[in-house]
Amino acid sequence: MGVVVGVSREGDKEDAILIPDQECDQDIVKKNEIVVFTGFSLMGIGAFIFGITVLIWSTTYIPWHETAAPVLCIIIGIFVIFHGLIVYFQPPKIYSLEVVINGKQSSSILPLRQILVCMTNISCGITGIITMCTIGPYYFWPAGNIIGLVLSILLLLVTCISALASYSKTSKLINSHILNYSGTNIKETAAITRELISKQVEIFSNLLPLPSVQSLNNLDKVLKQPRLLTNKPVHVMSILLAMVACIAMFSAQLWDIAISECDEERTCPFNQDPDDTFSRTVLYGIVGYRVSDRKIIILVSTPIAFLLCTTLLLLMRGTTVLRMLLSGLISLGMGVFFFLYSLDAVQYIILLGTKLSNLSFILKLVSMMPIPLLAALFVAFAYSNIIQSMEEKKDDKSSKVKTGLLSISIILSILFFFLSLATMTTSNLVIMSTVQGHWNTTKEHTWDVECRDNNHFRYDDYGYGYRYDTTTTSTPESKPDKCYGKALDWLVQDNFTLFSICHLLMTESFLLLSVFVSMNGRRITKKTLFLPGLLLFAAATSSIISFFSGIVQYDIQTNGFPFFIMNSINTLSALVIGFIFVITGGSVFISFLIIVFRIILSILVFSLILIMTTFDALLKLATLTCKTPKPCNVEEQPAVATA
């Protein structure tokens, strides 16, 4: 195997042609001296800017929001230094490399000087953009950030324009051997690029198949196909139960607003609760910010949900694929909303205080307790409609054993439905009672004027208060009752809130599974049970972890409720049932992982398509802007090395 490597460098035109004239030699020497002096001067100016900036920055105080100015000066100094180095060393404009492997010759010619200049400009421009966008305050931009960002963007634009403009000056690059292994010119390179793009598009379509136009032509017929809704009475009863819950919540909230009194003379405003009704007045919830926001949320959401439930009942008349998909989308939207609001509602319940009348306490519970039930009903209804909108596979293998197992499953689902509701209610009441033992007032009044110990508290000349010790004995003044109040500790609240939310998720997963099994009946498959089983297993596991890591250290006030027994049965059942459904429907998880992997690969291929398309556009732009005459035949004798 023979390898021949040849390297030739071509500089400026004046350097390539030797003129045996003394005057010309003197001109060339003078030009070289000017170039060397210019490069040395640029390096000196850049080093001066860099050194002065570092010296001033290290010896004087510069506010943190003005640090962009010295950083910009440092970047400018580095920029000038590198350009001075390029001018001083004068790298060749054209760098030619020829390689011969087994008799096959390939060559590449690079504009070395232009590449070095562009790399310097692009590096400094990108560095300037990144630093100007990250250094300094985020809420406003000082003048240094704005000037630096504008200069960096202008530098990148000027570099791109100058690179395209200088491309026509290097006419040898157009018809030279660029990026090839067999003398391919720039037009052939563009053709190869387009071929690569077409192959990548084919790979993308195979990884992520999209529906064809022919399949979309029959979409109208598919959407109008009739479907038989399995266990339709169960669907109707679920919607009616949701409507009853909405009416109860709306009525209870109105009644609670009517009887709420902040004092003996006036009722509470709409955005306020009586004192010490909840341990907090503000919660960083998902739907509401203040605790009193629950009133407007319930009074607005429940009538809307009631009207949408009537729409769902109408859509169940003459069910088609389109009607079922529409019903699924409507119920899914309501289910997601009530699910998010249930995370706030469970916190409101466990933070209820003791300074309430029995009627107000019951009304508050009635207005907030059904929210998890609504979330489970709507999500189960949506899941059932989406599953049953698919075409049913005919299965003639129906036996008494299968029918008996289906009946047992429906009976167990109904049993666990009521067990989950009872466990959720009991758990919320027990947690609320336990939390009530850790607070008796919403706001601490320790620092109020009437609650301070005047004998041990003074104010200085600047209005700041401080405590001091005294040796005099005097009878302490009596303080009002509010001075002895205790607010809820944040750590206690976080521990009980975490357990309550995890238990709520487990209850909603159990309700979702129970309602889904009752709605679908014989349409249930192993794959359809995977999602409820996964949610059930994850929620049960999180409930166990939150119990033993959070509230097991507290004295749980069960108040006669079988709290531990009911929670143990519910949690262990959820853990076992969820694990069984996850194992039996594991093929769904594998299919999901395959889809995710294909999507990731599709994104990578699509990114490569964009890059290659941009490269192809640049090649077309180069062929249009670089219409140059044929190159002269210049005989070159490259140095040859044989291996």
ROZAKE-447084 format. One record per residue: y, x, z of N, C-alpha, C in turn. Coordinates in steps of 0.05 Angstrom, whole numbers, plus 5000, padded with zeros to 4 digits. Last residue first. Layout:
YXZYXZYXZ ...
This chain:
513851055034512051075057509151015047 519751335009517051245004515351285028 526351164996524551285016521751165012 532051284959529251184959527651324980 538651074949536851264961534151134965 540550804885540050794914538251004924 544750864840542351024846541951014876 547350394796547250504823544650654826 551450184746549050334751549250464779 553649564734554349804748551749944756 555649114692553249274697554049534709 559648604720559348834703556748984711 557847904725558448164737558048394717 561247374693558847524696559547804707 566447044731565247154707562847314713 565546484776566546754770565246844745 566445984816565946014787567146274778 566045794870565646074862564846094833 566045264883568445414888568345704878 560945074871563244954858565745124860 557545384902557245394872559545274858 559345244953559645524943559345534913 557844714955560644774956561145064946 552244784955553544634933556544704932 551745045004550945174979552245044955 553444645039555044895037554345045012 549444275031552144205024553944455021 545144555053545144495024547944415015 546744575106546444825091546444775061 546444035119549044175120548944435104 540943965112542743815095545543945095 538944285153538444365125540244215106 540943995197541744275193541344355164 538343505191541343515191542243805185 533043665195533943545170537043555169 532943825248532544025227533443925200 533543335272535643535276535443755255 528743095256531342985247533643185250 525143415285525143425255527743315244 526643265337526843545329526943565298 525442715335528242805341528643095332 519942735327521742615307524642695310 518242955375517943115351519743005328 519642525408520842785413520642955388 516342125387519242085386520642355390 511342335399512042305371515142265368 511542305455511342565442512142555412 511741755462514041925471513942195458 506741615441509241515428511641685436 503441865477503341945449505841855435 504741585524505341875522505241965493 502741075509505641115514506341415513 497341175506498741105481501741135485 496441275560495941485540497441425514 497640775581499241005589498941235569 493640475558496440405552498240645558 489040675581489540725553492340665544 488840475633489940745628490440815599 487339995656489139985633490340255626 484040145698482939995676484739985652 487740425731485440565720484340415696 491440025743492440275729490040415717 488239665770489439585745490439825729 486939965816484839865798486039795770 492040045839490440275830488240185810 493439515852495039675833493539905822 489539395890489639245865491239395844 490739785931488039775918488239635891 496139665944495339935936492639935921 496039125957497639215935496739485925 492739156003491938995979493439085954 496039466036493439576027492339416003 500439116042500839376030498139496020 498238646065499738626040499838906026 495938846113494338706093495638706065 500539066137498239236131496539106110 503938626143504738846126502439026118 500838316179501538216153502338436134 500638676224498138576211498738476182 505938776238504238996229501738896215 507838246250509138426231507238636220 507037696271504937896265505838096244 512337586317511337566289509037776286 514337676368512037486365510937466337 518338056360519037786369516737586364 518438586342516938386326517538106334 522339086339522438836354521038616337 520339736341520439506324520339246341 523440286358522040066372522339806356 522440826311524040626325522240416338 519241146281520241256305521841056322 518140876234516040886254517040986281 522140896196522440696218520240706238 520941396163523541286171523441126196 515941566148518041766149520741666159 512841116149512041336166514241556168 515740786111515140696139514640936157 516041076064518541006078518040916106 510541106050512141346056514641286072 509340566042507940716063509540966070 512840446000513040306025511740456048 510940775959513540825970514040685996 505940515950506040795959508740865972 507640015932506140035957506140325968 510340165884511840035906510340055933 506140375854508440545861509940425884 502739915850501740165862504040345871 506139555822505039495848504039745863 507139815774509339755792508339695820 501839835754503340085759505640035778 500639285749499139455768500539715774 504339115710504539015738502939185758 502139475668504939495677505239365705 496639315661497339585668500139605680 495338815642495538845671496339125680 494938875588497238725598497538745628 490139155583492639285576495039135588 486238785597486639025614489339155609 489038115589487338345581487938575600 489737425588490037675603488037875593 488936925567490237125550490637395563 486936595605484936725588486236935569 492636645643489936545643488136715625 498336635644496936725620494036635620 500436455693501536355668499736415644 497636715733497536425732498536315705 499037245722496237165720496036865718 504637205733503637275707500737195702 504837085788505836895769504836955740 502437565808501337305814502237095793 505937975789503137965782501937695786 510837815815510637845786507737825776 509337855869510037595858509937595827 508438405871506238225877506837945865 513538595859511338665841508938475846 516438385903517038285876514838355856 513938685944513738395943514338285916 515539205930512639135931512338835930 521039155935519839225909516939155908 521439065990522338865971521138915944 519639556010518039316015518839085996 523939865992521239925983519439685987 528139616022528239615992525439675981 526539716075526839446065526839426035 526540276077524040136081524239846070 532140376069530040486051527440336053 534340106113534940016086532940116066 532540416155531640136152532240026125 535340896144532340886147531340606143 540740756141539340866117536340846120 541840576193542040396171540540496146 541141056222539340826227539440626204 545241356199542541446196540541216201 549841076215549141086186546241176182 549840626269549740896260548740896231 554240086281551540176271551740456261 558440106339557940066311555240176303 559539786399558140006387557539936358 564739636448563039576425561739826413 568339696487565639776493563739706471 573139486470573039776474570139876479 572738936471572239066446572039376448 574138786523571338806516570838956490 579639196548578538946536575638996528 579839536611580039536582578739276571 583539716670581439546657581939546627 584940386690585840116681583539976667 582340726746582540696717583340406711 586040986800584240766792584540716762 585841696803587241446803585341226793 586642366820584842136820586441876821 588142966786589042736802587042506799 586743346751585443356777586243116795 585143296682587043256704585443256730 584843526615583543476640585643466662 586643206553586843426573585543336598 587143076482586043016509586443266527 592542906438590443086447589643006475 595942696378594842646404592742856412 602142866347599242896348598242846376 607642866345606242606342603242626342 610143326357609843266329608243006324 610043406411612643356399612443276369 604043046431605843276430608343206415 601342566475602342626448604142866449 595242506514598142546510598742596481 590442296558591142306530594242316528 588542156607587442396595588142416566 590741686623590941916641590042176629 589341326583592041436583592341676602 584141266544584541336572587241476574 584440726497584641006504585041036534 584740196484582040296491582140596500 589740076467588839956492586140056501 589840356418591640436440590640326467 583440556390585640366393587240436418 579040866386581641006384583940806384 574740516392575040736412577840856411 572840096364575640076373576240306393 568840016306569240146332572240146339 566739436274568639656275568939756303 562639076285562939186258564639436258 558439096342561039056330561139196303 553539226359554538966368557338916358 547339566345550139526341550939256352 541939596352543339856349546339816344 539439106351539539256376541039516376 539538966298541538846315541638976342 534939216278537539336272539739226291 531138846296531039126306533739256301 532438386267532538386296532538666308 531538586214534238496222534438486253 526038676216527838896212530738826221 524338136223523738336243525638576241 526337896176527237796202526638006224 523538186136526538186137527538096164 518138066149519138336150522138346152 517937506140517437616167518637896169 519037496084520837356103520437466131 514737806064517537886060519437756080 510337496081510737776091513537866087 511137026052511137016081511637296093 510737225999513237096008513437096038 505537426000507737605996510337486005 502536956008502437166028504737366025 503736675961504736565986504636776008 501037025925503836945921505036845947 495837075942497637305946500537235941 494236555925494036635953495936865959 494936585870496436385885496536465915 491136985859494037025853495836835868 486436735874487336965890490337025884 486236345834486336265862487436495879 485836665789488136495792488436405821 480936915798483337075796485836905800 477336485797477736635822480336805821 477836355743478736155764479136295790 475736815720478536735714479536545735 470536795738472237015746475136945741 468836325711468936335740470636555750 469236485658470836255667471036255697 465336885658468136945652470036725661 460836585670461636805688464636875683 460336245627461036125653461936345673 463736525570461336455586462336345612 465436665505466336535530463836445545 466336955453464637025475465736915501 469836865413467936655418466036715442 476236995403473937095418472136865425 481337165362479336965367476937095380 487437395387484937465374482837255381 493837125375491537135392489037205376 499737475360497537315350495037355367 504837465409503037605391500737425383 507037155448508237135421506537285400 504737295495503537065481504837025454 508137725511505237765507504037545489 513037465516512737685498509837735491 511837085556512636995529512337215509 510637425600508637235589509337145561 515537675609513137835602511037655589 518737235623519337395599516937555590 516137065670516436875647516937035621 516837515701514137435694514237245670 522437505706521137735693518337665685 523137005733524337055707523037285692 520237085782519636865764520736915736 522737545805519937555797519237325777 528037345814527537575797524637595787 526936915848528136865822527637105803 525137195893523337005879524336945851 529637495909527337635898525337445884 532937025924533737205902531337365892 531936695969530536645943531136835920 535336916011532536966010531136905983 540736746007540037015998537037065996 541536226025543136316002542236585991 538436206070537636046047539136136022 541336556104538636626096537736466071 545936256111546136516098543336606089 543935806136545135776110545336046096 542236016185540235906167541435886139 547236176207545036376203543036276183 549935696212550935906194548836116187 546535446250546935326223547935536203 547035776295544435746282544735636254 552836216291551435966299548835936284 553036896308553036686288551836436301 552637436328554937266335555237046314 548937796309548037586328550137386335 549037986239549438016267548437786284 545438286184546638056197546838096227 542838686157545338756171546738526184 538738466129538038626153540538716169 541738196089540038046108539538216133 544238586059545838386073544238246095 539738836037541438976056543238786072 537938446003536138516026537738686046 542038415966541638195984539938276008 541638885935543938845953543438635974 536838785909537139035924539539035943 538038315883536238305906536338565922 540938485839542438355862540638335887 536938675807538938855816540438745840 534138185798532838415811534838615822 537937875773537137795800535538025814 538238175724540538125741539738065770 532938145705534138405711536538375729 532437595697530737735716531838005724 536237485657536637375684534937515704 533737785615536537845624537037735652 528837515611528937805619531737885629 530337015593529237045620529237335630 532237165542533937025561532937065589 527637405519530137555522531937435543 523936985519523437225534525937395539 526336605486525936545514525436795531 526036905439528636835449528436765479 520436925433521937175436524737115447 519436375427518336525450519736785454 522136245380522936115406521836275430 519436575343522236615348523136485374 514236355345514736635353517636685359 514735705376514235885354514736165363 513435095408513735385411512935525384 515334545421514734655394515034945393 519134685475518234465458517834565430 521335105500518435085502517434845487 526835055497525535235478522535215479 527934715540528134605512526734785492 527135075581525434835579525534715551 531235435571528535525569526535295567 535635105582535235205555532335305551 534935045636534734805619534334885590 536135575650533435465655532935205638 541435615639539635765622536735665626 543435285680543735205653541835355634 541935605724540935335722541135235693 544836075716541936085714540735805711 549935865723549235975697546235985694 549635715778549935505757549235615729 548636255800546636035802547135805783 553236575791550636635778548736405779 557436365821557736385792554936415779 555836365874557036115863557336125833 554136895880552236675882553336425869 559037165874556737235857554737005857 562236965914563036905886560636965867 559237165958559936875954560536815925 558737705957556337555951557037255947 563337945973563137895944560637725938 562938086026563937816020563837745990 561538616023559538416031560438136024 563938955964564338845991562138645997 561139035915562139255931562539175960 555238815879557638765894558439015910 551139085850552638865838555238815852 549739525882549539545853551239325840 553739745939551539615925551639645895 556040015986556040115959553640005944 559339546027556839686020557039775991 563539346079563439466052560739606049 562739166129564338996111564239096082 556939176169558839316151560339106136 554238826200554939086213556839246195 557038156196555238376186556138636200 560237886232558137746219556037946208 564638096259562038176268559838006256 568937566241568637826253565737856263 567437186181568237216209567537486220 569337466117567337346135568437356163 572937366056572737476083570637326098 574737116010573837396008573537526035 576536616024574136636007573036916007 578336616095578836616066576236656050 575836186146575936446134576736426105 580235696177577735786165578036056151 584035696238583735696209580935776200 583835676294585935536280585435506250 579835986316579935696323581935546306 577736426263578736366291578836066294 574536396219575236656229576336646257 569135996203571735996216572236276227 565235646157565935916167568835906178 564035176132563835176162564735446173 564535276077566035056090566135076120 561035686067563935736064565535516078 556235416074556935636092559935696090 556335056032556434946059557235166079 555935405989558335235992558535136021 550935626000553335796000555835636003 547535185995547735326021550235506022 548235055941549034865962549335005988 546235515915548935435911549935245933 540935535935542735755940545635665936 538935045914538935095943540835315950 539435115859540834895872541034945902 535935555852538735585845540435365859 531035325867532135545883535135585877 530534945826530734855853531935075871 529935305783532235125783532635015811 525035555796527535715794530035535795 521635105791522035235817524535405818 522135015736523134815755523534935783 519635485717522535435711523635225730 514535395738516035635746519035595741 512934925712513334925741514935165750 512635125659514634915666515134905696 508435485664511035575655513235375663 504335135678505135345698507935455690 503834825632504834695657505734905677 501635215595504435125593505434985618 497135555587498035465614500935385614 499535855528497435825547498535745574 502335595473503135715499500935655519 501135745408500235575430500735725457 505835795357504235925377503535725398 507635795287507235655313505435815331 512136215253509436135258509136005285 517236395244516836105245513936025250 516636945240518136835263517736535266 513936985191512637065216513936945240 517836815155515336655158513936725184 521637215161522336945167519836765171 518837675144519637655172520337365179 517437805093515837595106516637555135 520838235083521137995067519637755079 519238645114521538495123521938245107 515138865085514438725109516738565120 518039085043516238865037515538715062 520639515068522239285059520539045053 517039735127517839745099519439495091 518640015190517739785174518739805145 517040705201518940485202517940265184 513741195240513641005217515540775222 514641775257515841535267515941335245 511442145229511542155258512541895269 512342005175509641995186509541995216 517842085171516741815166513941785176 517942645180519342455199518242175196 515342835135514142875162515342685182 519042675097516342565096514942605123 523342995111523642705112520842565112 521143495101521743425129522143125131 520843475045518343495061518843415090 526243445032524443225025521843235041 527943945052529043695064527243465057 525244285017524644295046525644035059 527944154970525044104972524144105002 533044334982532644054978529643974980 531844894984532844745008532444445005 530444994931528445024953529344884978 535444904908533144734901530944754922 538445314931539145044937536844854930 535745754908535745714938536445434945 537045684855534345644863534045614893 542545814860541745544851538845484858 542446354876543446144895542745864886 536146644854539046624856539846394873 530747054871531746774868534746774872 527547514873529847504856530947224852 523547414911522747464883525147434865 525147294960523247504959522347554930 531747154987529347104971527447334973 537247195004535247025018532846965001 539747374942540447284969538147124980 541347794896538747704907539247634936 547247544862545547754874543047624886 550947204843548747264825546947484836 554347194888553446944875550946994859 555847694904554047544922552947294908 559547874869556947984866554847824883 564447664884562947534862560047634859 567947604930565547764929563647634909 571747224923572547494918570047674916 569546744939569946784911570647074904 569646814994567046814981567346854951 574446755016573747025009571047044995 574446205026576246315006575446594997 570546155065570146025040571946145018 573046455105570446535096569846405069 577846175113577946445102575246545092 575745705136577145695111577345975097 573345905183571745765163573145765136 577946135208575546305202573846175180 581145695217582045905199579746085190 577845415254578545295228579345515208 577745775297575245705284575845585256 583245795309581846035302579245975287 584245265325585545365300584145625291 581245255372580545085350581745185324 584145635402581345685396580445515373 589245395405588945655391586045705384 587944935435589044915408588745175392 586245175483584345005467585344975439 590845445500588445595495586445435478 594445015508595045225488592445375481 591644725548592244595523592744805501 591345095590588844975579589444865551 596845195600595045405592592445305579 598844695618599644795592597845015582 593344325649595944475649596444575620 590743685649590543945636593244085637 587643305702589843355683589543645673 582643265725584243025723586743065707 580143745731579043565711580843325706 583444395736582844115746581843945723 579944995712582244835720581444555729 575245075659576945205680579345015686 573044785616571744795642573444905665 576044835570575044565578573844555606 576945375566579245205569578444915577 571645565558573145635583575545445587 570245335508568645285532570245335557 574345545474573945255477572445195502 573546105479576045975487575745685491 568446165458568946235486571546105496 569446015405567645855422568045915451 573146435391573846155389572145975407 570046905398572446865414573346565414 566046795359565346845387567846795406 569146755312567546525322566846555351 571347265308573047035310571546795321 566747595304568747635325570447385329 564247385258562847375284564847405307 568147505220567547225226566147195253 567948065220570447925227569947635235 562648155205563648245231566148105239 562647915154560847815175561847895202 566148245126566847965130565147845152 563148725126565748715140566648425145 558448585098558348675125560948645140 555848155059558548245062559048335091 549448375035550948235056553848335056 544048284994546648404996548348245015 537248434984539248264996541848415000 531248434947533748554955535548344967 524648614930526548414940528948554950 519148734888521748824897523348574907 512548934891514348704890517048774903 509449374899510449334873512349094870 508449344954506249314935507249244907 514949244965512449224979510249154958 521349484970519149454951516549464967 527949294984525249344996523249294974 534749434994532549384975529949464987 541049245012538449325022536349245002 547949355017545749285000543149405011 553949115038551649265048549149175033 560749145027558149055017556049235027 564849385056565049105049562348995042 563349825111563349755082563549455078 567949895166565249855156565349765126 572450205195572250125167569350095157 573850365245571450475234570950405205 578850075252578650365256576150485242 577749535243579649675225579349975228 574149435285573349395257575149545238 577349555329574949715324574049685295 581149155325581949425322579549615316 577948715335579148745309580149025304 576848825389574648825370575748845341 582048785412580549035413578349045392 583448255403585048465389583448725390 579647995436579847935408581248155392 581048195486578348265475578348215445 586147945491585848235491583248325480 584747405489586347515468586147815467 581847365537580447315512582047425488 585947475573583647655571582147615545 589247035564590247305558588047505556 585946625583586746625555587746905547 585846765637583346765621583946775591 591246665652590146945651587546965635 591146085641593046265628591946555628 587445835675586845845646588646045632 589245805726587546035719586946055690 592145405750593445555728591845795720 589445185792589745015768591245155745 589745585830587145535817587445365792 595546025825594245775833591745715817 595246705838595446515816594146255825 598147245870596846985874597446805850 596647925848598447705855596847435857 592448275836594448355856596348125864 589148075797587948175821589948245843 592647925756590847715768589647815794 594948405742596648195754594847995768 590348675722591848785745593548575758 588648345680586848395703588348495727 593248405647592448145657590648175682 593348955636595548835651594748565663 588449005608588849145633591149025649 589148675562586948625580587448755607 593748905538593748625547591548565567 591749425529594049385546594149095557 587549335494586949445520589249405539 590649135450588648965463587949065491 593649595438595049345446593049165461 589549965425591350015447592749765457 587249705380585649755404587349805428 591749735346590649475354588949505379 592250295340594350135352593349865362 587450415313587950535340590150375354 588350135265586150065283586550165311 592950405246593050115252590850035271 590950925240593150875259593350575267 587250825200586350925226588450875247 590650655159588550475169587650565197 593751105151595050855160593050665172 589851465134591351525159592651265170 588351225087586451255109587751305135 593151275059592151015065590051025088 593451835055595451695070594551415077 588851935024589052045051591051895067 590451674977588051574991588151675020 594851984962595251704969592851594985 592252474953594152454975594752164982 589252334909587952414933589852394957 593352234872591652014881590152084907 595152754866596952544877595352314887 590753004843591653094870593452884883 585352704814588152744813589152804841 579952524799580652804804583652864801 577651984829579752054810580552344816 572051594836573151854843575151934821 570850974861571651114837573051374845 569950764912567650794894568350954869 574650734939572750914950570450964930 577350334912578550604912576550814921 574349894924574249994897575450274895 570749994986572949894970572850014942 563750074984566250034999568349914981 557149984989559349984970561849914985 551050295000553450175011555650194991 544050214998546450304985548850164997 537350365008539850265020542150375006 530650214997533050334987535450204999 523950335006526350215018528750365007 517550184988519850344980522350194991 510850245002513350105010515650285003 504250124981506650284979509150124986 497650175000500050005000502550185000 
